[in-house]
Amino acid sequence: MQIIISPAKKMIVDEENFLPMNTPRYLQNTAQILQEMRTLSYADVQKLWHTSDKLTKENYQNLQHMDLQHPLTPAILSYSGIQYQYMAPSIFSSTALDYLQETLWILSGFYGALRPFDGIVLYRLEMSAQLQVADNKNLYEFWGDKLYRAVHQQGPIINLASKEYSQAITPYLEADDQFIDVIFAHFIDGKLKIKATLAKIARGEMVRFIVENQLTTVEQLKSFQSETYTFDAALSTAKRLLFVNKK
């Protein structure tokens, strides 16, 4: 089983809890992206990031002085958005952390595909950002099938990523691949709707559930429950597990 999740915009430097174990596998490609980003003006990057003047100034300065070798934080600790907060990797046992390292992939517009303990620096770049790299390719075209090839191993791929990131994988799926979408939704006016913040919380909780119990099959995922969501067998399919709040 391999799990894919999205990164988070919010990032921190943490050099105290755990040390990085590896270098991101596509670091040379990341260097290409960084080089291209540094050619952009302040106005260009503000348009690229859709940020306020304050955030643009902070991130623009970081971009100009970025060193891909320092300071490095394990990816699983560097991303600090709500999904990662509810995953709570800092309290995992050593056994759970080993399992996490073997099963989890964090997809990134800047780094491509990351294992949890790959050392990364602070950056800002979404996969859907309108950045042109290497002969005017957008980021999906630039990364091509690299992300798919990274995560395509034995067993099912469990998709806990947003569409923005999962669609860097799905065009390359082959007929015999087992790619399982996990959806967290609410019934609103008789229709299923996804509430973004609650879905992010549930994704983090499900990663923790998988890792702490060292699950190995899709069937085992169905026993996940949270305060908000319960598995709905009737609305699920072989390729889509739907967890619903019916309140």
PAFITI-531360 format. One record per atom (N, C-alpha, C): x, y, z. Coordinates in steps of 0.02 Angstrom, whole numbers, padded with zeros to 5 digits, always signed. Layout:
N
XYZ ...
***
This chain:
247
+00042-00060+00000 +00000+00000+00000 +00044+00063+00000 +00027+00108-00045 +00059+00173-00048 +00006+00227-00042 +00018+00277+00000 -00030+00330+00012 -00004+00395-00018 -00047+00432-00053 -00026+00498-00078 -00067+00552-00044 -00033+00606-00025 -00067+00663+00005 -00040+00727-00026 -00075+00782-00014 -00054+00848-00038 -00006+00880+00013 +00033+00928-00009 +00073+00967+00038 +00029+01019+00072 +00059+01063+00110 +00022+01119+00141 +00058+01184+00125 +00020+01238+00118 +00052+01303+00107 +00093+01324+00167 +00065+01311+00226 +00099+01331+00288 +00157+01284+00302 +00217+01312+00312 +00277+01272+00324 +00318+01303+00380 +00356+01260+00413 +00400+01283+00467 +00468+01249+00459 +00518+01278+00493 +00583+01246+00500 +00584+01211+00567 +00601+01147+00568 +00606+01109+00630 +00669+01067+00627 +00720+01090+00662 +00784+01054+00662 +00797+01019+00728 +00743+01011+00769 +00752+00983+00836 +00722+00914+00844 +00662+00901+00817 +00627+00838+00831 +00659+00778+00795 +00664+00782+00728 +00693+00727+00690 +00739+00756+00637 +00792+00719+00620 +00836+00739+00567 +00812+00708+00501 +00824+00743+00444 +00808+00713+00379 +00848+00649+00369 +00817+00602+00333 +00851+00539+00318 +00877+00537+00247 +00843+00572+00202 +00859+00566+00131 +00856+00634+00096 +00883+00633+00035 +00878+00691-00010 +00819+00678-00057 +00778+00728-00071 +00723+00718-00119 +00748+00689-00184 +00714+00640-00211 +00739+00604-00270 +00742+00646-00333 +00703+00699-00336 +00702+00740-00397 +00732+00809-00384 +00783+00811-00342 +00812+00876-00322 +00841+00915-00381 +00867+00880-00432 +00893+00915-00491 +00837+00951-00528 +00778+00920-00530 +00720+00952-00561 +00697+01012-00520 +00700+01005-00453 +00683+01061-00409 +00730+01120-00422 +00794+01106-00432 +00842+01159-00446 +00824+01196-00511 +00799+01159-00560 +00777+01191-00622 +00718+01239-00609 +00671+01216-00569 +00613+01258-00553 +00635+01320-00515 +00680+01311-00467 +00705+01368-00429 +00739+01419-00474 +00780+01395-00520 +00814+01439-00567 +00764+01479-00608 +00711+01447-00629 +00660+01481-00669 +00623+01533-00627 +00607+01516-00566 +00571+01561-00522 +00611+01624-00506 +00676+01616-00503 +00719+01673-00486 +00724+01724-00543 +00701+01705-00602 +00701+01752-00658 +00640+01798-00656 +00591+01781-00613 +00529+01818-00610 +00537+01882-00569 +00501+01933-00588 +00500+01995-00551 +00455+01988-00489 +00458+02037-00446 +00416+02038-00387 +00342+02034-00407 +00323+02073-00457 +00254+02073-00481 +00235+02005-00510 +00282+01974-00544 +00269+01908-00574 +00255+01856-00520 +00296+01855-00467 +00286+01804-00416 +00223+01817-00375 +00206+01880-00366 +00144+01895-00330 +00084+01869-00370 +00087+01875-00435 +00034+01848-00478 +00034+01772-00476 +00094+01743-00475 +00101+01670-00473 +00073+01641-00408 +00088+01675-00352 +00069+01650-00286 +00000+01672-00263 -00026+01725-00294 -00090+01754-00271 -00086+01773-00197 -00034+01809-00179 -00021+01826-00109 -00028+01901-00096 -00038+01917-00032 -00040+01987-00010 +00030+02017-00016 +00035+02082-00010 +00101+02114-00013 +00148+02088+00042 +00120+02078+00102 +00161+02053+00157 +00189+01983+00142 +00145+01937+00121 +00168+01870+00106 +00214+01868+00045 +00199+01910-00004 +00241+01911-00064 +00312+01934-00045 +00317+01986-00004 +00383+02011+00016 +00422+01958+00053 +00390+01924+00100 +00424+01871+00138 +00448+01815+00093 +00404+01791+00049 +00421+01735+00007 +00469+01754-00049 +00465+01816-00073 +00511+01838-00125 +00582+01840-00098 +00590+01865-00036 +00656+01867-00005 +00682+01796+00006 +00639+01752+00027 +00658+01682+00037 +00681+01651-00029 +00645+01667-00083 +00661+01640-00148 +00731+01661-00171 +00748+01724-00160 +00813+01750-00182 +00871+01720-00144 +00859+01700-00082 +00913+01675-00040 +00908+01600-00027 +00864+01567-00062 +00852+01496-00049 +00913+01453-00064 +00929+01409-00016 +00982+01360-00023 +00949+01291-00015 +00947+01252-00067 +00913+01187-00065 +00945+01137-00018 +01002+01155+00011 +01037+01110+00057 +01031+01131+00130 +01002+01190+00142 +01000+01215+00212 +00950+01272+00219 +00914+01277+00276 +00908+01226+00329 +00856+01174+00309 +00870+01112+00322 +00826+01057+00301 +00783+01031+00358 +00720+01020+00342 +00672+00991+00390 +00640+00930+00356 +00631+00875+00392 +00593+00819+00361 +00525+00845+00336 +00507+00825+00276 +00446+00850+00245 +00385+00842+00290 +00381+00786+00325 +00322+00772+00366 +00315+00821+00423 +00370+00852+00443 +00367+00902+00497 +00367+00973+00469 +00394+00983+00410 +00396+01050+00381 +00327+01075+00362 +00287+01032+00332 +00218+01052+00316 +00178+01052+00382 +00144+01107+00395 +00110+01113+00460 +00038+01135+00454 +00007+01122+00396 -00063+01137+00386 -00107+01091+00428 -00172+01101+00423 -00219+01066+00467 -00217+00990+00458 -00207+00967+00397 -00203+00894+00385 -00145+00864+00425 -00089+00899+00425 -00029+00874+00459 -00036+00879+00534 -00071+00930+00557 -00084+00937+00629 -00125+00878+00655 -00175+00857+00617 -00217+00802+00639 -00184+00734+00626 -00137+00732+00582 -00097+00671+00573 -00052+00661+00634 -00024+00717+00660 +00017+00717+00721 +00076+00669+00717 +00119+00676+00666 +00175+00628+00659 +00226+00633+00716 +00230+00690+00750 +00281+00698+00802 +00269+00652+00862 +00208+00623+00868 +00195+00578+00924 +00192+00505+00903 +00208+00490+00840 +00209+00421+00818 +00265+00382+00853 +00253+00318+00863 +00306+00274+00888 +00359+00265+00834 +00416+00238+00853 +00469+00227+00803 +00446+00176+00751 +00407+00127+00771 +00381+00077+00724 +00333+00110+00674 +00290+00154+00700 +00243+00189+00656 +00280+00235+00608 +00332+00267+00631 +00371+00312+00588 +00405+00273+00532 +00429+00214+00548 +00460+00171+00496 +00407+00153+00443 +00347+00136+00466 +00293+00117+00420 +00273+00178+00378 +00269+00235+00410 +00253+00298+00375 +00302+00311+00318 +00366+00302+00332 +00418+00315+00283 +00412+00268+00223 +00387+00209+00234 +00382+00159+00181 +00318+00166+00140 +00268+00199+00167 +00202+00198+00134 +00178+00266+00110 +00202+00321+00137 +00174+00387+00122 +00215+00425+00071 +00180+00457+00025 +00210+00504-00023 +00175+00571-00017 +00214+00624-00014 +00187+00692-00016 +00202+00721-00085 +00150+00737-00122 +00159+00765-00189 +00170+00840-00184 +00214+00866-00227 +00233+00936-00222 +00248+00965-00291 +00224+01026-00302 +00241+01060-00364 +00314+01077-00370 +00347+01087-00313 +00417+01107-00311 +00465+01047-00309 +00446+00996-00270 +00491+00939-00261 +00468+00876-00298 +00409+00875-00324 +00385+00816-00359 +00352+00767-00312 +00388+00717-00289 +00363+00667-00243 +00413+00659-00186 +00387+00665-00125 +00430+00664-00065 +00411+00606-00019 +00462+00574+00009 +00451+00530+00065 +00451+00573+00128 +00418+00550+00182 +00411+00591+00242 +00476+00620+00270 +00531+00582+00266 +00592+00605+00297 +00643+00632+00247 +00620+00650+00188 +00661+00688+00141 +00670+00758+00169 +00731+00784+00167 +00745+00850+00193 +00727+00904+00142 +00685+00952+00163 +00664+01005+00118 +00671+01073+00151 +00667+01125+00109 +00670+01194+00134 +00602+01226+00124 +00593+01284+00155 +00531+01321+00147 +00525+01346+00075 +00466+01339+00046 +00454+01363-00022 +00380+01379-00029 +00363+01410-00084 +00292+01422-00100 +00282+01409-00174 +00245+01356-00190 +00230+01341-00260 +00179+01286-00262 +00120+01302-00287 +00068+01251-00294 +00075+01216-00361 +00051+01155-00366 +00056+01117-00428 +00020+01151-00485 -00035+01185-00469 -00075+01217-00522 -00051+01287-00540 +00003+01310-00508 +00030+01377-00522 +00049+01384-00595 +00037+01443-00622 +00050+01455-00693 +00123+01474-00704 +00167+01427-00689 +00239+01436-00699 +00260+01397-00761 +00299+01430-00803 +00325+01397-00863 +00397+01376-00852 +00411+01312-00860 +00477+01285-00848 +00498+01243-00908 +00562+01246-00926 +00590+01200-00976 +00548+01198-01040 +00560+01244-01084 +00524+01247-01148 +00449+01260-01139 +00434+01305-01092 +00365+01328-01081 +00317+01273-01060 +00340+01227-01021 +00297+01175-00993 +00267+01200-00928 +00202+01184-00915 +00176+01197-00848 +00201+01142-00802 +00185+01146-00738 +00215+01100-00690 +00192+01028-00702 +00130+01018-00723 +00106+00951-00738 +00146+00921-00796 +00157+00961-00847 +00196+00938-00904 +00270+00928-00886 +00296+00972-00845 +00366+00968-00824 +00379+00904-00785 +00335+00888-00739 +00346+00827-00699 +00327+00764-00738 +00282+00770-00786 +00265+00713-00827 +00245+00653-00786 +00273+00594-00801 +00255+00533-00766 +00300+00518-00706 +00343+00565-00688 +00391+00552-00633 +00355+00536-00568 +00303+00573-00552 +00268+00562-00488 +00234+00493-00488 +00205+00476-00545 +00174+00409-00550 +00226+00355-00541 +00283+00362-00574 +00335+00311-00569 +00362+00305-00498 +00362+00360-00461 +00386+00358-00392 +00338+00318-00348 +00273+00331-00354 +00225+00301-00308 +00200+00233-00332 +00214+00216-00395 +00189+00153-00423 +00233+00095-00399 +00211+00063-00346 +00246+00006-00319 +00195-00050-00308 +00215-00103-00275 +00168-00158-00263 +00111-00135-00219 +00051-00159-00234 -00007-00144-00193 -00045-00083-00217 -00101-00068-00185 -00143-00012-00206 -00113+00056-00189 -00133+00106-00227 -00117+00176-00212 -00179+00206-00180 -00173+00230-00120 -00228+00260-00083 -00225+00336-00092 -00275+00363-00125 -00275+00434-00142 -00309+00476-00088 -00268+00508-00046 -00292+00556+00003 -00270+00626-00016 -00253+00636-00078 -00231+00702-00103 -00290+00739-00134 -00283+00804-00139 -00333+00844-00174 -00327+00831-00249 -00378+00851-00287 -00377+00841-00359 -00318+00876-00391 -00300+00935-00365 -00244+00973-00393 -00181+00930-00396 -00171+00888-00346 -00111+00848-00343 -00121+00777-00370 -00178+00747-00358 -00189+00680-00384 -00189+00677-00460 -00208+00733-00492 -00210+00732-00565 -00140+00736-00596 -00089+00740-00554 -00020+00731-00578 -00003+00657-00584 -00047+00614-00556 -00038+00542-00558 -00086+00508-00607 -00149+00528-00604 -00202+00490-00638 -00194+00482-00714 -00166+00531-00750 -00160+00521-00823 -00115+00462-00842 -00074+00439-00795 -00025+00387-00811 -00043+00319-00783 -00101+00314-00751 -00122+00250-00723 -00132+00198-00779 -00113+00137-00765 -00121+00082-00812 -00182+00040-00792 -00205-00001-00838 -00268-00038-00829 -00268-00081-00766 -00211-00109-00747 -00209-00154-00689 -00189-00119-00624 -00182-00053-00625 -00166-00017-00564 -00227-00013-00519 -00216-00019-00455 -00270-00012-00406 -00262+00057-00373 -00301+00104-00397 -00298+00173-00373 -00364+00188-00338 -00361+00199-00272 -00421+00204-00231 -00430+00276-00207 -00484+00308-00230 -00501+00375-00206 -00537+00369-00139 -00515+00407-00091 -00549+00409-00026 -00582+00478-00019 -00647+00479-00013 -00686+00541-00014 -00721+00550+00053 -00717+00611+00080 -00754+00629+00141 -00804+00683+00122 -00868+00669+00133 -00920+00715+00107 -00979+00720+00155 -01020+00771+00144 -01080+00785+00183 -01140+00785+00136 -01196+00762+00161 -01259+00770+00125 -01287+00839+00140 -01291+00881+00089 -01320+00948+00097 -01373+00957+00043 -01434+00967+00065 -01491+00973+00019 -01495+00914-00028 -01481+00855-00001 -01487+00794-00040 -01429+00778-00086 -01377+00821-00084 -01319+00810-00127 -01255+00804-00085 -01208+00766-00111 -01144+00758-00076 -01100+00818-00089 -01076+00849-00035 -01032+00906-00040 -00970+00894+00003 -00913+00918-00021 -00852+00912+00018 -00838+00978+00053 -00831+00975+00119 -00811+01033+00158 -00736+01030+00167 -00700+01077+00136 -00628+01072+00129 -00591+01062+00195 -00606+01103+00244 -00569+01099+00307 -00581+01033+00342 -00645+01012+00346 -00660+00948+00378 -00631+00889+00341 -00628+00894+00275 -00598+00840+00235 -00523+00836+00248 -00490+00893+00255 -00418+00893+00270 -00405+00861+00338 -00447+00878+00387 -00440+00847+00453 -00446+00772+00448 -00497+00749+00412 -00509+00677+00405 -00452+00642+00368 -00424+00674+00319 -00367+00644+00283 -00309+00634+00330 -00295+00684+00371 -00241+00677+00420 -00254+00621+00469 -00317+00617+00493 -00336+00565+00540 -00331+00496+00508 -00349+00491+00443 -00345+00426+00411 -00273+00404+00402 -00229+00450+00384 -00158+00430+00379 -00134+00403+00447 -00152+00438+00501 -00133+00414+00567 -00162+00345+00581 -00225+00335+00562 -00258+00270+00572 -00222+00215+00534 -00205+00228+00472 -00170+00178+00430 -00102+00161+00461 -00066+00213+00480 +00003+00203+00503 +00005+00170+00572 -00037+00194+00618 -00035+00165+00685 -00057+00093+00686 -00101+00074+00639 -00125+00004+00635 -00089-00036+00582 -00044-00004+00546 -00004-00036+00494 -00049-00077+00447 -00098-00043+00419 -00145-00075+00373 -00111-00094+00308 -00136-00146+00276 -00106-00169+00214 -00156-00181+00158 -00221-00178+00174 -00272-00191+00123 -00324-00135+00120 -00355-00130+00062 -00408-00080+00053 -00467-00095+00099 -00483-00158+00108 -00539-00178+00150 -00531-00151+00221 -00471-00149+00247 -00459-00125+00315 -00473-00050+00322 -00468-00013+00268 -00481+00059+00271 -00553+00074+00290 -00598+00028+00273 -00669+00040+00283 -00688+00045+00356 -00646+00020+00400 -00661+00023+00472 -00643+00090+00503 -00615+00136+00464 -00600+00203+00490 -00663+00240+00508 -00663+00270+00566 -00718+00313+00587 -00689+00374+00623 -00721+00430+00616 -00702+00490+00653 -00766+00519+00684 -00758+00574+00718 -00816+00607+00747 -00862+00634+00692 -00835+00641+00633 -00873+00672+00578 -00896+00622+00525 -00855+00571+00510 -00869+00529+00452 -00871+00455+00469 -00915+00420+00431 -00922+00347+00436 -00925+00318+00365 -00896+00260+00356 -00896+00228+00290 -00966+00212+00267 -00981+00227+00203 -01045+00213+00173 -01035+00161+00118 -01052+00098+00135 -01041+00043+00087 -01085+00049+00025 -01146+00073+00035 -01194+00077-00020 -01172+00126-00074 -01139+00179-00054 -01119+00231-00102 -01046+00223-00125 -01012+00174-00098 -00942+00163-00117 -00937+00113-00175 -00880+00113-00207 -00866+00065-00261 -00798+00034-00249 -00777-00009-00294 -00712-00042-00288 -00656+00009-00293 -00669+00065-00327 -00616+00115-00336 -00628+00180-00297 -00682+00182-00260 -00697+00243-00222 -00727+00225-00155 -00693+00244-00101 -00719+00233-00034 -00747+00300-00010 -00812+00299+00005 -00846+00360+00025 -00863+00358+00099 -00839+00408+00134 -00854+00417+00205 -00899+00478+00212 -00956+00469+00245 -01009+00519+00242 -01029+00542+00312 -01045+00607+00316 -01078+00635+00375 -01151+00646+00355 -01196+00611+00387 -01266+00615+00368 -01308+00657+00417 -01274+00690+00463 -01311+00730+00512 -01340+00792+00481 
***
